[in-house]
Amino acid sequence: MKTKDEVLKMEICECGEKNVAQAIDIFQNTSLPFKKAKKLVTECNKTCCRAALMKLFDMQQFGKYDYDEIALLVEKRLERMRRLAEGA
């Protein structure tokens, strides 16, 4: 298990080069719906980090964060990207 600080430092989106802490900050400081707020984090239209960002956005809306779940989703994305790179 990662600590809260380790999770906050994890890169949630390669395209936007944002970590979890930056994504939380962006989501907290906007009243935009998910699709537009996601674009502030990712700076693109790709869906590679959508699951983690959607869960993080929902957590921010409810005011409670599950850092273990966030870490798991980010790691799943990284594993999926590694498998794609190996298969190419």
N, C-alpha and C positions, 0 to 999 in steps of 0.2 A: 504494500500500500504506500502510496505517495503522500507526503505531507501537504497541507493546504498551500504552503508557499511553493512547493514543487509543481503542484497543479496549476497555480496561478501563472507560473513562468512557462508552462507548456505552450507551444505554438498551436493555435487552434485553426489558423488558416495560413497556408503557404503563400497564396496570391497576395493577400493584404499584409503579410508578415506581421500579424497581430498575435499576441498571446492571450490567454484566458482572461487575465486581469484587464487588459485593454478592451477586450470584447465586452466584459461586464461594465466597464466605465462608459463605453459607447451606448450600450443598451440602457443604462441608468439615466443617461443624459439626453434621451430622445423620446419623443412621444409617437414616433413613426410606427407603422405596423411592421411585422416581422420581415416581410419581403424587402422593404426599403431599408430597414435598420440593418439587415444582413449585408446589404450592399455597402453600407458604411464600413463594415468590418472587413469584408472580403475584397472590395473594390473590383468585383467581377460578377459574372452571372453563372459561374460554375456551381455544381452541386456537391462537390467532393467533401465539403465540411458542413453540409446542410444539417445533418442529424445532430451533431454536437452543438451547433449554433442554435438550432430550434429548441433543444432541451435547455440550453443556457438561457435563452430568451424567456422561456416559460418559467424557469426558476427565478429569474429576475422579476418577472411579473408577480410571482407569489412571495418574493422576498426571502426565500430560503434556498441555499445552494447545497447540492450533494456533490462534493468534490470528487468522491470515489467514482460516481457515475460519469462525471465529466471526463475524468482521466481515462476511464474505460472506453468511452466513445472516441476520444482523440486517439487512443492507442489502436482501436479498431480501424480508424481511418488510415493511420500510418501503415498498419499491416496490409490493408487492402491495396495501398499504393505500392508497397514492396512487392506484393504478389503480381500486380499488373506490370511492374518494371521487369520482373524476372521472366514473365511470359512473353514479353515483347521481343 
